[in-house]
Amino acid sequence: MNRLDGVSARRPAAILALLVSCLIASTHGTAAQDSLFQESRPAMGTTVEIFLYTLTRDRAAELFEAAFQEIERVEAALSTYRSTSEISRINSAAAHRPVVTDPEVFGLIVRALEYGRRTSGAFDVTVGPLVKAWGFFRGGGHRPSAAELAEARAKVGWQHVAVDSTRRSIRFLTSGLQLDFGGIGKGFALDCAARVLRRHGVDSALLGAGQSSYLAIGTPPDDRGWPIVVPDPHDPTLAVSTIQLSNQSLSTSGSDRQYFAVNGKRYSHILDPRTGEPVTGMIQVTVIAPTATDSDALSTALFVLGSKRAAQLIEEVEGSAALLITDHGEAEKIVAIQWTEGLDP
Amino acid sequence: MKRREFVTASAAAAGTSLLGLDAMAETLAKRRLSPQDEINVGVIGVGSRGQYLMRLFLRIPDVRVTALCDVYEPRFAEGREITGEDTPVYRDYRQMLDAASDLDGVIVASPLSFHGEHMVTSLERGLHVYGEKAMGYTLDDCNAIVQATRDSGRLFQTGLQYRYAPWYREAIERIRTGEIGRVTHVYGYWHRNYNWRRPVPEPSLERLINWRLYKEFSGGLLAELGSHQIDVANWIFDEVPTSVIGTGAITFYHDGRETCDNVQAVFTYPSGGTHVFSSIIGNHNVGYQLNIYGTGGSVKLTLEDGSFYYEPARANSAVPQELIERGVHTSATLSTSGDMPYRGPGLPIEIPDGQAGNPNFLAVASFVESVRNGTRPFADEQVGWNSAVTVALGNEAIRGKRYVEFADHIGTGE
């Protein structure tokens, strides 16, 4: 693996610092009129950051505003923390009656349920009660009692969500079910913001949400792509891979920050919705896919499914690739699936 | 009012495409709805607000958006993306009203200066109207919309969605019971740090896309933001103001815009109440807040919640005579505590589970229910008129930096 001089690849801020330095270095040969601008804002429960090339700072400010307003629109629709959101409206009523929603929200729910089907429940948009039972909502964690776990599991199951495409309605077949877009909401918001930027003529931008999801529009001028460093989860000075992202998205699940320990045993913050237990044996999964919604869903699903099922799923989604780092006791194994470039030795 | 000449011209233009009376009667008879019927809605103005409203309408069972109208062609693809269908599109709203015979109602979300023309014509065609705020740009616009609503027998709902916010309703219900004493003042702020500009693909489209910045089309911050808080003040005092004094300036963004980037207006009500409104878009510190001050307490309303605050109790009590006989002590101490702002949390307005909701959605759902049941909308044409006329006269004060008496413009009617 390559040593990254002076930065800790484990820390997202440092990864970003590296990214920025790469971008600045890559501006040689840029058309004279374009400059790189950056803005970040708190959104989707994390920090969303946008880099883009455009003519002036004023133009950049208008583009950032349009993109962040779109992200706010999506958050206002999807957030389970807001009682006024569309998802809160669906969650509060769908156990009692079918709830009609607009084509965008309906489409996203159908897409999430489709991932539930394709991954046999490894990705589950109803996993919320389990996450809550394990106390993962606020960054902490505790092992729930058997009774608590059983109660939470009874409220989880993508297959208990019925959809009627003719009426665009959602119905929960089990009470206590809750849709939660924590798994793909950030990616979906980036996809929407990117569509807005493209509409405004932006052809070179990188959007990131919490450093776990990135979406690239085009490339930096005269460059192959937006450089993204996939860090070694164990050694902050090492990179597993450095890739050039272009008109694609990349999502990473799992890192050294996303776990908690009880009696020396390390629990991942990612739960297997099928068992109700935290995933073991997987350290980090990074996925490249055509959209950030897909890369978000796939990275979570692959983390749960493990490397054996991962290859099949990646082959099913055109334009996707994955890099898995699995835990084998003392050693770790890196599994690359259709990951053709940027693997650091 | 300076815009009468435009209104006159547009009313004449609209008149050329009106249906004959017989045809209108036939149309009205045809559109009698049963609660199970699908409701078809057209959209005039498929910009950001129009698109947002479309999504809300599409969350209601058996509502379809079946026609889109805009003068800017890229909006068609954006609108169709939202409907998920190959929805018919029109560049002229009159063509839409002629061709889309299946419509039951329209959303009017065009620039403010076109509201009068678009809303009046739609009503005259026998369509129910969900009309964005402010209802009309000029007093004449507002009068014409009210008249058209009443003549047509159709329903008009103005886009003042906080009328449907559960925490606003709860607050006003409790204020009416006297919980904060007699309300004397409303201080409304809507401050942002954002230049209010949308990206423009080419300079020739500047006025079309950034219409909010140009007086020809826009009532500026008082109309686009202030109309909501003005409506709530009208609601609280249950009357419209008698006078306004206003000012405003372009302080932050010297970019060719014509509408102020900060405005301040003070409205006086017949019963003695005062509404002080401020909008600044170069500093976000206070954000959106509506402070309602009464003799016994206050209410703070925001876009997401509200809280009650109570004035300190000042009960006096009997004390022994010897207390004063001992003498009181003098000192030079000045205590600031009595004048420090209250920084506590207040008593939040609790909304029962299942009754919360997005005010925009609740407003739209209520409109559809009104259309189905023939019931009068809560935010009806009179509510719209009250707010829009207050905005129009407020803008007259701001633009002239002067004092405006409402009676000089609206008499004692309405």
Interface residues (C-beta under 8 A of the other chain):
Chain A: D58 R59 A61 E62 L63 E65 A66 R73 A76 R82 S83 T84 S85 E86 S88 R89 S92 A93 V100 T101 D102 P103 E104 V105 G107 R167 R168 S169 R199 H200 G201
Chain B: Y52 M54 R55 L56 L58 R59 I60 P61 P74 E78 I82 T83 G84 Y194 N195 R197 R198 P199 P201 D255 E304 I351 D353 G354 A356 G357 N358 P359 F361
